[in-house]
């Protein structure tokens, strides 16, 4: 025990030494696209109008988002989670919904809130998105829908998933929380499936403070969602759909509308940062990355590495601690996977999800945002390279991870 403690203290000292280029704490995320002066002007206009919800800023944001995405209908809501919840409700589904377990648990919450049964499918080892073949294998007579996720901004296998959905006669909905600005070929996410639901929370590339958006080509669904976000009231105080208060305020819409400006540049910068990380860390034993498939564009909402403890020499959690001691914030998105979380263990049917478990046990997210400087990216990489040297020496000495 004394030896392990002494070794751990040496690792911490090495970590602190490796962080000499970082005088201040480096956060994993920093809110982007916030145009303060313009937004303050918008706030004054909103206050003067006395219209705080259901006003011109919400309508303008919906219109601008629809134009950007290339989709006929966009419905602004209070969050991506409420957007998913209301979309599933508006489709009048009953039975099972197939979804990945490697996702933020809010994806599954939307299913559970609707009284639907989550059925977890394994994910692809390269993109981390739900595997179309695994979805096909999980189909049953009870399957009511497929709920896929564009993981970290990388588009899911939309064409394969939609082919499965068409054959089965069920809708496919996308949790596109990470993917406002992602593309498959020349098509934006937002144009696929029955509906796609986006997030504009503070970690996203377009920030509304809090907020979401449902994009769809289905006019009837859009109309039901507009009523559903307003307690089910379509305007005549005689609801036909079960709704709740899921409106986006004028303030949030104004902030998001301003955030659309410069989005393309932010996506480009994040991809530059991704490539810099991959170039600097590409030769580190035991470190691998999410693969961006040819023809796709990811928003790179997050950047992550997979740490294979056997090849790296130490565990993912050891590297997480090393980075934190080096004044660098890192996180494990998403660990544990949904099927192993307390709320969903009973819902899991025991179907093995080996790729999901592997990725979740190895994933480590690093800082990425468009204002991140090259020298800060290099400082993160230098710290990981230093950690890899220590891990290699520890492994050679036969010391535990």
Secondary structure, DSSP 8 states (H G I E B T S, - for coil): -HHHHHHHHHHHHHHHHHTTT-SS-B-S-------HHHHHHHHHHHHHHT--BSSHHHHHHHHHHHHHHT-SEEEEES-HHHHHHHHHHHTT--SEEEEESSS-HHHHHHHHHTT-EEEEE-B-TTT-SB-HHHHHHH--TTEEEEEEE-GGG----HHHHHHHHHHHT-EEEEE-TT-TT-EETTEETTSSSSEEEEE-BTTSSS--BS-EEEEES-HHHHHHHHHHTBTT--SSS--SS---B---BHHHHHHHHHHTTTHHHHHHHHHHHHHHHHHHHTTSTTEEE----TTEE---SSEEEEE-HHHHSS-HHHHHHHHHHTTB--B-TT-S-GGGSTTTTTT------HHHHHHHHHEEEE---TT--HHHHHHHHHHHHHHHHHHHHHHHTT---
